Amino acid sequence: MGILKRSLDKSLIQWIMAETGLGPGVGQLHYVAPAASETSLYSTQLGDMGVEVVDALPSSAFAKAEANRNDVLLVAPGTYTEAAAMDLSKAQTHMLGIGNPTWRQGGKVRIQSTDTSIVATVDVTASGVFFGGLNITQNGADAACLTGLRLSSTYFSAKKLDIRGMLNSEVAAIEAASCLEFADGSSNGFGSTFVDCNIGTMSGPARTATGAACNGVILFAKSTQDGSPGAYTEFHNCRILSRCEAAGGAMIKVLDARWGMDRLVYFKDCLVANYWLNYTDNLDGAIYLDITTGGSGKMLLSNCDLAGVDQWQTQDSGNVLATMPIVGVGGGIEREPTAATGT
């Protein structure tokens, strides 16, 4: 038993370091597995390997973790319905799904909320947190159920997350609804990195809000000049997806164009795509960043693809820049390869 446990710990720590980039100082490992009888064998197997405690909910395991120790929650395949918002309030504490290694639905490791009073399924309120291999879903059917993942602190990083919100008609026209929210607060989301993540979905009811009142799959919610919200955030090889059948409904929304984001937000090798039933129409623009006076942030697009949307933005503010080939004010638009320049 002792040899098996030491071998298990060594291989797990090697995998954790590879997935997260953490150094060899990995803290306590906390295991989570569904309580349903059909998965009891999984818990039994962990017990045979020397794992003494297996929690039935991520929130239960998180309560046992200690901050600033690189503790890691290892979450087995299953659906975990949290009765309250999961507040990740311990710095340098991390959570990994140990399911199928795909971004699609987090390899079937799902943390969801269905209660109509939960605003954000998971709210990261501590700095230096890493998530990987998880699906985080907001499935509350109420106007109060605004987002799947909310960033209320700094230096968050993620790999192979699938983040979903706006899955019910009650939030289809609400400006503050999203899948990923950079919360309204000083420096929230500062220095965050998303790699190979899926943000949003082409399923569910169609979003309907347009213009200044539109919601976004990614929402920068800061509304006053304070700190550096979203500054130096990067998205690498991510998919930003939506289903919207209102031409003025953007996908990346900066709530207050002057103060909603700061410094630089960078998208590299990303796909931004909207589904309109039978593709009978497109969105006018993917990004709503309507700068009128001032404005402290730049959004840079590099080698990104756009589908189901006419152009990257409808405003010529100079705050959205693209390094890929430009077509009109849009930039990087997919075109049919039927001529030298495409039609």
TIKE-771397 format. One line per 4 residues: for each residue x, y, z of C-alpha. Coordinates in steps of 0.1 Angstrom, whole numbers. Example, Ala and Ser with C-alpha at 12.3 -4.5 7.8 and 13.67 -1.06 7.14 Angstrom:
% TIKE-771397
123:-45:78 | 137:-11:71
***
This chain:
% TIKE-771397
0:0:0 | 28:25:9 | 47:18:-23 | 16:22:-44
6:54:-27 | 41:69:-31 | 41:59:-68 | 6:75:-72
17:107:-55 | 48:110:-77 | 30:104:-110 | 2:128:-100
25:156:-90 | 44:152:-123 | 11:155:-142 | 0:185:-121
32:203:-127 | 29:196:-165 | -7:208:-166 | -4:239:-144
32:250:-147 | 36:248:-109 | 70:241:-96 | 77:210:-74
62:228:-44 | 27:212:-49 | 7:213:-18 | -21:190:-4
-41:171:-30 | -79:171:-24 | -101:146:-43 | -136:151:-55
-159:124:-70 | -197:122:-74 | -216:106:-45 | -239:87:-69
-238:49:-64 | -227:42:-100 | -194:60:-93 | -187:45:-59
-162:22:-75 | -141:53:-83 | -140:63:-47 | -132:27:-37
-103:26:-61 | -89:58:-47 | -92:44:-12 | -72:13:-24
-45:38:-35 | -43:53:0 | -66:83:-6 | -85:86:27
-110:114:19 | -131:119:-13 | -155:148:-12 | -187:149:-31
-186:186:-41 | -157:209:-51 | -168:234:-25 | -164:208:3
-129:200:-8 | -120:236:-12 | -131:243:24 | -102:220:35
-76:237:14 | -51:262:27 | -42:294:9 | -7:301:-6
3:264:-4 | -4:253:-40 | -32:230:-28 | -49:213:-57
-85:200:-61 | -86:169:-84 | -122:166:-97 | -133:133:-112
-158:131:-141 | -193:139:-132 | -217:168:-128 | -215:188:-95
-244:211:-87 | -234:236:-62 | -262:250:-40 | -244:283:-35
-219:303:-55 | -185:288:-52 | -162:315:-39 | -125:307:-46
-111:329:-19 | -78:312:-11 | -48:325:-31 | -26:300:-50
-52:273:-47 | -60:254:-79 | -86:230:-94 | -81:204:-121
-105:181:-138 | -92:146:-142 | -115:136:-171 | -113:133:-208
-85:157:-220 | -107:179:-242 | -121:215:-238 | -155:203:-249
-177:204:-217 | -145:202:-197 | -140:165:-204 | -174:160:-187
-162:174:-154 | -189:199:-148 | -195:224:-120 | -229:240:-124
-254:261:-106 | -292:259:-112 | -304:279:-82 | -321:311:-93
-303:333:-68 | -267:324:-78 | -252:353:-98 | -219:336:-107
-214:298:-106 | -177:303:-96 | -163:336:-84 | -125:337:-81
-118:363:-54 | -82:353:-46 | -50:358:-66 | -29:333:-85
-56:306:-90 | -53:280:-118 | -82:260:-134 | -78:233:-159
-100:206:-176 | -133:219:-162 | -167:229:-175 | -182:257:-155
-219:263:-163 | -244:289:-152 | -278:273:-157 | -300:293:-134
-333:303:-151 | -336:338:-136 | -325:374:-144 | -302:373:-114
-281:344:-129 | -256:365:-148 | -224:345:-155 | -205:312:-153
-171:324:-142 | -164:357:-126 | -129:371:-120 | -128:393:-89
-91:392:-83 | -58:391:-102 | -34:367:-120 | -59:340:-128
-48:314:-154 | -67:286:-172 | -62:257:-196 | -89:237:-214
-118:254:-196 | -153:253:-211 | -173:283:-196 | -210:286:-203
-236:311:-194 | -268:327:-209 | -283:293:-213 | -318:304:-203
-342:329:-219 | -344:349:-187 | -310:365:-193 | -311:367:-231
-317:404:-232 | -298:414:-200 | -268:437:-206 | -248:424:-176
-252:387:-186 | -221:368:-199 | -202:335:-198 | -169:350:-185
-171:383:-165 | -142:405:-154 | -160:419:-123 | -167:455:-116
-138:462:-92 | -103:476:-91 | -78:456:-112 | -101:425:-115
-88:400:-140 | -54:418:-141 | -27:396:-156 | -50:366:-164
-42:340:-191 | -66:317:-210 | -51:289:-231 | -70:265:-253
-103:274:-237 | -139:275:-249 | -159:305:-238 | -196:305:-247
-217:282:-268 | -237:281:-300 | -265:262:-282 | -293:275:-259
-318:303:-266 | -307:331:-288 | -295:364:-272 | -316:394:-282
-301:425:-267 | -285:449:-292 | -265:481:-293 | -253:497:-261
-275:473:-241 | -261:441:-257 | -246:415:-234 | -213:398:-243
-199:362:-241 | -169:380:-225 | -179:410:-204 | -156:436:-190
-179:450:-163 | -158:479:-148 | -177:512:-148 | -154:537:-132
-118:548:-135 | -102:527:-107 | -72:503:-110 | -64:483:-141
-93:460:-149 | -85:432:-173 | -50:447:-180 | -25:423:-196
-50:396:-201 | -42:371:-229 | -64:346:-248 | -44:320:-267
-60:294:-291 | -94:300:-275 | -129:297:-290 | -154:325:-283
-188:312:-293 | -224:325:-292 | -259:321:-305 | -273:356:-312
-300:365:-337 | -299:402:-332 | -276:420:-356 | -263:445:-330
-254:418:-304 | -217:418:-297 | -197:389:-283 | -169:408:-265
-184:436:-246 | -167:464:-227 | -195:478:-205 | -179:512:-200
-157:518:-230 | -134:543:-212 | -128:523:-180 | -141:488:-186
-106:475:-195 | -71:489:-191 | -37:488:-209 | -38:458:-232
-60:427:-238 | -45:403:-263 | -63:376:-285 | -39:353:-304
-49:324:-327 | -85:326:-315 | -118:318:-332 | -148:342:-327
-180:327:-341 | -217:333:-339 | -245:310:-349 | -277:325:-364
-304:299:-371 | -295:284:-405 | -269:312:-408 | -296:335:-424
-278:366:-411 | -246:378:-393 | -239:400:-363 | -227:435:-373
-196:433:-351 | -180:410:-326 | -166:436:-303 | -185:464:-286
-160:490:-275 | -176:524:-282 | -149:550:-273 | -163:585:-273
-138:604:-250 | -107:591:-233 | -103:554:-231 | -74:536:-214
-73:502:-230 | -62:486:-263 | -74:453:-277 | -50:435:-300
-60:407:-323 | -33:384:-339 | -41:356:-363 | -77:354:-352
-107:340:-373 | -142:355:-374 | -173:336:-385 | -210:345:-385
-200:382:-380 | -196:409:-406 | -167:427:-390 | -146:428:-358
-161:462:-347 | -184:488:-361 | -166:517:-343 | -134:532:-356
-120:542:-322 | -84:531:-327 | -87:510:-295 | -90:477:-314
-60:468:-335 | -53:438:-357 | -21:423:-370 | -38:400:-395
-50:411:-430 | -76:438:-429 | -109:440:-448 | -125:474:-444
-130:484:-407 | -135:447:-398 | -101:431:-401 | -94:394:-404
-128:385:-419 | -133:350:-434 | -140:353:-471 | -149:327:-497
-118:318:-517 | -134:323:-551 | -110:350:-565 | -75:364:-558
-87:384:-529 | -119:364:-521 | -155:375:-524
***
